[in-house]
Amino acid sequence: MTISRRDFFVVSSAAVAAVAMRDVLAAQPPAAPPSTGTFTAIRGDAGYFVAQGGTIGWLINKDAVVVVDTQYPRTAPICVAGLKERSGGRPIDLVLNTHHHGDHTGGNGVFQAASKLIVAHARVPALMKRAAAAQPNAPAPVLPTATFDKTWSEKMGNETVGATHHGPGHTGGDAVIYFERANVVHMGDLLFHELHPRVDRPAGASIQNWMTTLDTVTTAMPKDAVFIAGHAGPGQPVLVKSDALRGLRNYFDAALNHTRKGIAAKKSPQEIVSIPVLPGFEHYQALGDVLTLSGVLTAAYEELTA
C-alpha cells in the first residue's frame, strides 16, 4: 500500500518492543574536539553540520532556527556559534533529538541554553536516564522538554517540521524528522550509510521493524527527497537519495537470511556471527568494536531466537 506524504505524519507502523533490562552505551567521543565543524547547505534553508558524533541537521529562515540532534558538549558550541552567525544572531527556536544516544543528545545542555524547546519521542527521556545511570560518575542528562508518541509537527516560519515514530528500529525511541518545504529528511541512526549499523536491542531495537520503517519512509517520501544519515562510512556522504535506504534495508534482509540459515543448520551463535563479510555487502565498513558485522549478526540471532 502506498502511503501519502501527509499520512507519513499520522501513521505508526508497529508497536514498540519491550525494552530489555540492560543497556549498552553509545561509543565514547574522541578525547579532543575538532577546531571547527563543517556546515553544508542543502536546499530550502536546510543543511547539515558534521564534527564528531551523529550528523546535525539545521534549518534557518527569517522567522525560525531549527536543529536536529546536538552531538557532544565539546562540539555543540561550535554548531551554536555557526548557527548564530548564519541567522544573524537569532535564538534557536526548536531542537529535536532523533533518539537518546549520547552522540546525538550529549550537546542538549549547550543547545538548551540557546533555544526554547527540545522535542523527542516519549521513550527518549527514560532511555537517556538509564544510559546515564549505567555509566559511573556520568552527569545527569539534559532531557527533552517536550515529547510525542507517534507524530509531531509545527510550522516554523515558512517551513513545516514534522517528526514521526514508526516503532522499534535502531532503538525503541527513534524519530524521523522531515522538513516538508525543503523536502529534506533527517533519519538519525535509522540510516547508517555503507557502515555496519548499531542495533541497540537493550534499548528496544528491532531489525525486522527497522526494515519496515525504511520501506515506509522510502514509499512515503517524494522521489526527489534527500536524506541525512546519522552516520556514514569513512569517505561516504551523509546526504543521500532513497537508494541508500533501500540498500540498508537489503543489508538487513541479507543479515537475517544468513542468520536464519545458520539456525536451521543448527550452527552455534559463534559460527553464525563469525563470517568476515556479508555476501553482497562487502563494501560496508566497520568502526571500532561498536559498529561491526558481528554485532549486527549477534542482534539478528537474539531477535530471531527470542
C-alpha positions as a Markdown table, in Angstrom:
| # | Residue | x | y | z |
|---|---|---|---|---|
| 1 | Met | 0.0 | 0.0 | 0.0 |
| 2 | Thr | 1.3 | 3.5 | -0.9 |
| 3 | Ile | 1.3 | 6.0 | 1.9 |
| 4 | Ser | 0.9 | 9.6 | 1.1 |
| 5 | Arg | 3.3 | 12.3 | 2.3 |
| 6 | Arg | 0.6 | 13.6 | 4.7 |
| 7 | Asp | -0.1 | 10.1 | 6.0 |
| 8 | Phe | 3.6 | 9.8 | 6.7 |
| 9 | Phe | 3.0 | 12.0 | 9.7 |
| 10 | Val | -0.1 | 10.2 | 11.1 |
| 11 | Val | 0.8 | 6.5 | 10.8 |
| 12 | Ser | 3.0 | 4.5 | 13.1 |
| 13 | Ser | 4.0 | 1.1 | 11.7 |
| 14 | Ala | 4.2 | -1.1 | 14.7 |
| 15 | Ala | 4.0 | -1.3 | 18.5 |
| 16 | Val | 7.3 | -0.8 | 20.2 |
| 17 | Ala | 9.0 | -3.9 | 21.6 |
| 18 | Ala | 9.7 | -4.2 | 25.3 |
| 19 | Val | 12.9 | -2.5 | 26.4 |
| 20 | Ala | 15.4 | -5.0 | 27.8 |
| 21 | Met | 16.7 | -4.6 | 31.4 |
| 22 | Arg | 20.3 | -3.9 | 30.4 |
| 23 | Asp | 21.6 | -1.1 | 28.3 |
| 24 | Val | 24.6 | -0.5 | 26.0 |
| 25 | Leu | 26.0 | 3.0 | 26.0 |
| 26 | Ala | 27.0 | 4.8 | 22.8 |
| 27 | Ala | 30.6 | 4.8 | 21.9 |
| 28 | Gln | 32.6 | 7.5 | 23.8 |
| 29 | Pro | 33.7 | 10.5 | 21.8 |
| 30 | Pro | 37.4 | 11.2 | 21.0 |
| 31 | Ala | 39.3 | 13.0 | 23.7 |
| 32 | Ala | 39.7 | 16.3 | 21.8 |
| 33 | Pro | 37.1 | 18.3 | 19.9 |
| 34 | Pro | 37.8 | 19.4 | 16.3 |
| 35 | Ser | 38.9 | 23.0 | 15.9 |
| 36 | Thr | 35.9 | 23.6 | 13.6 |
| 37 | Gly | 33.0 | 21.7 | 12.2 |
| 38 | Thr | 31.6 | 21.8 | 8.6 |
| 39 | Phe | 28.3 | 23.5 | 7.7 |
| 40 | Thr | 26.8 | 22.4 | 4.4 |
| 41 | Ala | 23.7 | 23.9 | 2.8 |
| 42 | Ile | 21.3 | 21.5 | 1.1 |
| 43 | Arg | 18.3 | 23.5 | -0.2 |
| 44 | Gly | 15.2 | 25.3 | 1.0 |
| 45 | Asp | 17.0 | 26.8 | 4.0 |
| 46 | Ala | 18.1 | 23.4 | 5.3 |
| 47 | Gly | 21.5 | 22.0 | 5.8 |
| 48 | Tyr | 23.7 | 19.7 | 7.9 |
| 49 | Phe | 26.7 | 20.0 | 10.3 |
| 50 | Val | 29.4 | 17.5 | 10.9 |
| 51 | Ala | 32.1 | 17.5 | 13.5 |
| 52 | Gln | 32.0 | 14.5 | 15.9 |
| 53 | Gly | 29.1 | 12.1 | 16.6 |
| 54 | Gly | 25.8 | 12.0 | 14.8 |
| 55 | Thr | 25.1 | 14.4 | 11.9 |
| 56 | Ile | 23.3 | 17.5 | 13.0 |
| 57 | Gly | 20.5 | 18.9 | 10.7 |
| 58 | Trp | 19.6 | 22.5 | 10.6 |
| 59 | Leu | 17.0 | 24.9 | 9.2 |
| 60 | Ile | 17.4 | 28.7 | 9.1 |
| 61 | Asn | 14.8 | 31.0 | 7.7 |
| 62 | Lys | 13.9 | 34.6 | 8.5 |
| 63 | Asp | 11.4 | 33.5 | 11.2 |
| 64 | Ala | 12.9 | 30.4 | 12.7 |
| 65 | Val | 16.0 | 28.4 | 13.5 |
| 66 | Val | 15.6 | 24.6 | 13.9 |
| 67 | Val | 18.2 | 22.0 | 14.9 |
| 68 | Val | 18.1 | 18.2 | 14.7 |
| 69 | Asp | 20.4 | 16.4 | 17.2 |
| 70 | Thr | 23.2 | 18.0 | 19.3 |
| 71 | Gln | 26.3 | 15.8 | 19.2 |
| 72 | Tyr | 28.6 | 16.3 | 22.2 |
| 73 | Pro | 29.2 | 19.0 | 24.8 |
| 74 | Arg | 32.5 | 19.7 | 23.1 |
| 75 | Thr | 31.2 | 20.1 | 19.6 |
| 76 | Ala | 27.8 | 21.7 | 20.3 |
| 77 | Pro | 29.2 | 25.2 | 20.9 |
| 78 | Ile | 30.8 | 25.1 | 17.5 |
| 79 | Cys | 27.5 | 24.4 | 15.9 |
| 80 | Val | 25.6 | 27.0 | 18.0 |
| 81 | Ala | 28.1 | 29.7 | 17.1 |
| 82 | Gly | 27.9 | 28.8 | 13.4 |
| 83 | Leu | 24.1 | 28.9 | 13.5 |
| 84 | Lys | 24.1 | 32.3 | 15.2 |
| 85 | Glu | 26.4 | 33.7 | 12.6 |
| 86 | Arg | 24.2 | 32.4 | 9.7 |
| 87 | Ser | 21.0 | 33.5 | 11.3 |
| 88 | Gly | 22.1 | 37.0 | 12.3 |
| 89 | Gly | 22.0 | 36.1 | 16.0 |
| 90 | Arg | 18.5 | 34.7 | 16.1 |
| 91 | Pro | 17.9 | 32.4 | 19.1 |
| 92 | Ile | 17.3 | 28.7 | 18.3 |
| 93 | Asp | 13.5 | 28.1 | 18.2 |
| 94 | Leu | 13.5 | 24.3 | 18.2 |
| 95 | Val | 15.8 | 21.4 | 18.8 |
| 96 | Leu | 14.7 | 17.8 | 18.0 |
| 97 | Asn | 16.5 | 14.6 | 19.2 |
| 98 | Thr | 16.2 | 11.7 | 16.8 |
| 99 | His | 16.9 | 9.2 | 19.7 |
| 100 | His | 18.7 | 9.0 | 23.0 |
| 101 | His | 22.3 | 8.1 | 22.3 |
| 102 | Gly | 24.9 | 10.4 | 23.7 |
| 103 | Asp | 26.5 | 11.3 | 20.3 |
| 104 | His | 23.0 | 12.8 | 19.4 |
| 105 | Thr | 21.9 | 14.2 | 22.7 |
| 106 | Gly | 25.2 | 15.0 | 24.6 |
| 107 | Gly | 25.1 | 18.6 | 23.5 |
| 108 | Asn | 21.5 | 19.2 | 24.7 |
| 109 | Gly | 22.7 | 21.3 | 27.6 |
| 110 | Val | 24.6 | 23.6 | 25.3 |
| 111 | Phe | 21.6 | 24.0 | 22.9 |
| 112 | Gln | 19.1 | 24.3 | 25.8 |
| 113 | Ala | 20.9 | 27.5 | 26.9 |
| 114 | Ala | 20.4 | 28.9 | 23.4 |
| 115 | Ser | 17.0 | 27.5 | 22.5 |
| 116 | Lys | 13.3 | 27.5 | 23.5 |
| 117 | Leu | 12.3 | 23.9 | 23.2 |
| 118 | Ile | 13.8 | 20.3 | 22.8 |
| 119 | Val | 11.5 | 17.7 | 21.4 |
| 120 | Ala | 11.9 | 13.9 | 21.2 |
| 121 | His | 10.0 | 10.7 | 21.2 |
| 122 | Ala | 8.3 | 9.8 | 24.5 |
| 123 | Arg | 10.7 | 7.0 | 25.3 |
| 124 | Val | 13.8 | 9.1 | 24.9 |
| 125 | Pro | 13.9 | 10.6 | 28.5 |
| 126 | Ala | 13.8 | 7.3 | 30.2 |
| 127 | Leu | 16.4 | 5.8 | 27.9 |
| 128 | Met | 18.7 | 8.8 | 28.5 |
| 129 | Lys | 18.3 | 8.4 | 32.3 |
| 130 | Arg | 19.0 | 4.7 | 32.1 |
| 131 | Ala | 22.1 | 5.1 | 30.0 |
| 132 | Ala | 23.5 | 7.8 | 32.4 |
| 133 | Ala | 22.7 | 5.6 | 35.4 |
| 134 | Ala | 24.7 | 2.7 | 33.9 |
| 135 | Gln | 27.9 | 4.9 | 33.5 |
| 136 | Pro | 29.7 | 5.6 | 36.7 |
| 137 | Asn | 30.0 | 9.4 | 37.5 |
| 138 | Ala | 28.1 | 10.3 | 34.4 |
| 139 | Pro | 26.4 | 13.8 | 34.6 |
| 140 | Ala | 22.7 | 14.0 | 34.7 |
| 141 | Pro | 21.4 | 14.1 | 31.1 |
| 142 | Val | 19.7 | 17.2 | 29.8 |
| 143 | Leu | 16.3 | 15.8 | 28.8 |
| 144 | Pro | 13.9 | 16.9 | 26.1 |
| 145 | Thr | 11.4 | 19.5 | 27.4 |
| 146 | Ala | 8.5 | 18.0 | 25.3 |
| 147 | Thr | 7.8 | 14.6 | 23.9 |
| 148 | Phe | 5.4 | 12.9 | 21.4 |
| 149 | Asp | 4.1 | 9.4 | 20.9 |
| 150 | Lys | 3.5 | 8.8 | 17.2 |
| 151 | Thr | 3.7 | 12.2 | 15.4 |
| 152 | Trp | 4.5 | 15.8 | 16.0 |
| 153 | Ser | 4.6 | 18.8 | 13.7 |
| 154 | Glu | 5.0 | 22.6 | 13.9 |
| 155 | Lys | 5.0 | 25.5 | 11.5 |
| 156 | Met | 8.4 | 27.2 | 11.7 |
| 157 | Gly | 8.4 | 30.3 | 9.6 |
| 158 | Asn | 7.7 | 29.3 | 6.0 |
| 159 | Glu | 8.6 | 25.6 | 6.8 |
| 160 | Thr | 6.6 | 22.8 | 8.4 |
| 161 | Val | 8.8 | 20.5 | 10.5 |
| 162 | Gly | 7.4 | 17.0 | 11.3 |
| 163 | Ala | 8.6 | 14.1 | 13.4 |
| 164 | Thr | 7.3 | 10.5 | 13.2 |
| 165 | His | 7.9 | 7.4 | 15.3 |
| 166 | His | 7.5 | 4.1 | 13.4 |
| 167 | Gly | 8.1 | 1.7 | 16.2 |
| 168 | Pro | 11.3 | -0.1 | 17.2 |
| 169 | Gly | 14.3 | 0.3 | 14.9 |
| 170 | His | 17.8 | 1.4 | 15.9 |
| 171 | Thr | 16.3 | 1.8 | 19.4 |
| 172 | Gly | 12.8 | 1.8 | 20.8 |
| 173 | Gly | 12.5 | 5.6 | 20.5 |
| 174 | Asp | 13.6 | 6.7 | 17.1 |
| 175 | Ala | 12.1 | 9.7 | 15.2 |
| 176 | Val | 12.3 | 10.5 | 11.5 |
| 177 | Ile | 12.4 | 14.3 | 11.0 |
| 178 | Tyr | 11.0 | 15.9 | 7.9 |
| 179 | Phe | 11.4 | 19.5 | 6.5 |
| 180 | Glu | 8.4 | 19.5 | 4.2 |
| 181 | Arg | 9.0 | 22.5 | 2.0 |
| 182 | Ala | 12.7 | 21.8 | 1.6 |
| 183 | Asn | 11.9 | 18.1 | 1.1 |
| 184 | Val | 14.8 | 17.0 | 3.3 |
| 185 | Val | 14.5 | 14.1 | 5.7 |
| 186 | His | 16.8 | 13.5 | 8.8 |
| 187 | Met | 16.9 | 9.8 | 9.5 |
| 188 | Gly | 19.0 | 9.9 | 12.6 |
| 189 | Asp | 20.6 | 6.5 | 13.2 |
| 190 | Leu | 17.8 | 4.8 | 11.3 |
| 191 | Leu | 20.2 | 5.3 | 8.4 |
| 192 | Phe | 23.9 | 4.2 | 8.5 |
| 193 | His | 25.3 | 4.8 | 5.0 |
| 194 | Glu | 27.6 | 1.9 | 4.0 |
| 195 | Leu | 28.6 | 1.4 | 7.6 |
| 196 | His | 27.7 | -1.5 | 9.8 |
| 197 | Pro | 24.9 | -0.2 | 11.9 |
| 198 | Arg | 24.4 | -0.5 | 15.6 |
| 199 | Val | 21.3 | -2.4 | 16.7 |
| 200 | Asp | 20.6 | -1.4 | 20.3 |
| 201 | Arg | 18.4 | -4.3 | 21.4 |
| 202 | Pro | 18.7 | -3.4 | 25.1 |
| 203 | Ala | 17.1 | -0.1 | 24.2 |
| 204 | Gly | 14.2 | -1.8 | 22.3 |
| 205 | Ala | 15.7 | -2.2 | 18.8 |
| 206 | Ser | 14.2 | -4.5 | 16.1 |
| 207 | Ile | 15.9 | -5.3 | 12.9 |
| 208 | Gln | 12.6 | -6.6 | 11.3 |
| 209 | Asn | 10.6 | -3.4 | 12.1 |
| 210 | Trp | 13.6 | -1.3 | 11.2 |
| 211 | Met | 13.3 | -2.8 | 7.7 |
| 212 | Thr | 9.6 | -1.9 | 7.7 |
| 213 | Thr | 10.4 | 1.6 | 8.7 |
| 214 | Leu | 12.9 | 2.0 | 5.8 |
| 215 | Asp | 10.3 | 0.7 | 3.4 |
| 216 | Thr | 7.6 | 3.0 | 4.8 |
| 217 | Val | 9.8 | 6.1 | 4.6 |
| 218 | Thr | 11.0 | 5.3 | 1.1 |
| 219 | Thr | 7.5 | 4.9 | -0.1 |
| 220 | Ala | 6.1 | 8.0 | 1.7 |
| 221 | Met | 8.7 | 10.4 | 0.5 |
| 222 | Pro | 8.8 | 12.1 | -2.9 |
| 223 | Lys | 11.3 | 10.7 | -5.4 |
| 224 | Asp | 13.4 | 13.9 | -5.2 |
| 225 | Ala | 13.7 | 13.8 | -1.4 |
| 226 | Val | 17.1 | 13.8 | 0.1 |
| 227 | Phe | 18.1 | 12.1 | 3.3 |
| 228 | Ile | 20.5 | 12.9 | 6.1 |
| 229 | Ala | 22.2 | 9.8 | 7.5 |
| 230 | Gly | 23.1 | 9.8 | 11.2 |
| 231 | His | 26.5 | 8.2 | 10.2 |
| 232 | Ala | 28.3 | 7.3 | 7.1 |
| 233 | Gly | 31.3 | 5.1 | 6.4 |
| 234 | Pro | 34.7 | 6.7 | 6.0 |
| 235 | Gly | 34.8 | 8.6 | 2.8 |
| 236 | Gln | 31.0 | 8.2 | 2.2 |
| 237 | Pro | 28.5 | 11.1 | 2.1 |
| 238 | Val | 25.9 | 11.7 | 4.8 |
| 239 | Leu | 23.5 | 13.3 | 2.3 |
| 240 | Val | 22.0 | 10.5 | 0.1 |
| 241 | Lys | 19.0 | 9.6 | -2.0 |
| 242 | Ser | 16.4 | 6.9 | -1.3 |
| 243 | Asp | 18.5 | 4.1 | -2.8 |
| 244 | Ala | 20.6 | 4.3 | 0.4 |
| 245 | Leu | 17.6 | 3.4 | 2.5 |
| 246 | Arg | 16.8 | 0.5 | 0.2 |
| 247 | Gly | 20.5 | -0.5 | 0.4 |
| 248 | Leu | 20.4 | -0.7 | 4.2 |
| 249 | Arg | 17.0 | -2.5 | 4.1 |
| 250 | Asn | 18.6 | -5.1 | 1.8 |
| 251 | Tyr | 21.6 | -5.4 | 4.1 |
| 252 | Phe | 19.4 | -6.3 | 7.0 |
| 253 | Asp | 17.5 | -8.7 | 4.9 |
| 254 | Ala | 20.7 | -10.5 | 4.0 |
| 255 | Ala | 21.8 | -10.5 | 7.6 |
| 256 | Leu | 18.5 | -12.1 | 8.7 |
| 257 | Asn | 18.6 | -14.6 | 5.9 |
| 258 | His | 22.2 | -15.6 | 6.8 |
| 259 | Thr | 21.2 | -16.0 | 10.5 |
| 260 | Arg | 18.0 | -18.0 | 9.7 |
| 261 | Lys | 20.0 | -20.4 | 7.6 |
| 262 | Gly | 22.6 | -20.8 | 10.3 |
| 263 | Ile | 19.9 | -21.5 | 12.9 |
| 264 | Ala | 18.2 | -24.0 | 10.6 |
| 265 | Ala | 21.6 | -25.8 | 10.1 |
| 266 | Lys | 22.0 | -25.9 | 13.9 |
| 267 | Lys | 25.1 | -23.8 | 13.8 |
| 268 | Ser | 26.3 | -22.3 | 17.0 |
| 269 | Pro | 25.9 | -18.5 | 17.5 |
| 270 | Gln | 29.7 | -18.1 | 17.3 |
| 271 | Glu | 29.7 | -19.8 | 13.9 |
| 272 | Ile | 26.8 | -17.7 | 12.6 |
| 273 | Val | 28.4 | -14.3 | 13.6 |
| 274 | Ser | 32.0 | -15.1 | 12.7 |
| 275 | Ile | 31.8 | -14.5 | 8.9 |
| 276 | Pro | 34.2 | -11.8 | 7.8 |
| 277 | Val | 31.9 | -10.2 | 5.3 |
| 278 | Leu | 28.2 | -10.3 | 4.4 |
| 279 | Pro | 27.9 | -11.5 | 0.8 |
| 280 | Gly | 26.7 | -8.7 | -1.4 |
| 281 | Phe | 27.7 | -6.1 | 1.2 |
| 282 | Glu | 31.4 | -6.4 | 1.2 |
| 283 | His | 31.7 | -2.6 | 0.9 |
| 284 | Tyr | 30.1 | -1.9 | 4.3 |
| 285 | Gln | 32.7 | -0.7 | 6.7 |
| 286 | Ala | 33.3 | -1.3 | 10.4 |
| 287 | Leu | 34.1 | 1.4 | 13.0 |
| 288 | Gly | 35.9 | 0.3 | 16.2 |
| 289 | Asp | 34.3 | -2.5 | 18.2 |
| 290 | Val | 30.8 | -0.9 | 18.2 |
| 291 | Leu | 29.8 | -0.8 | 14.5 |
| 292 | Thr | 30.6 | -4.3 | 13.3 |
| 293 | Leu | 29.1 | -7.1 | 11.2 |
| 294 | Ser | 29.4 | -9.5 | 14.2 |
| 295 | Gly | 27.4 | -7.0 | 16.3 |
| 296 | Val | 24.6 | -6.9 | 13.7 |
| 297 | Leu | 24.5 | -10.7 | 13.4 |
| 298 | Thr | 24.5 | -11.1 | 17.1 |
| 299 | Ala | 21.5 | -8.9 | 17.3 |
| 300 | Ala | 19.8 | -10.8 | 14.5 |
| 301 | Tyr | 20.4 | -14.1 | 16.3 |
| 302 | Glu | 19.0 | -12.7 | 19.5 |
| 303 | Glu | 15.9 | -11.3 | 17.8 |
| 304 | Leu | 15.2 | -14.5 | 15.8 |
| 305 | Thr | 15.6 | -16.8 | 18.8 |
| 306 | Ala | 13.9 | -14.5 | 21.4 |
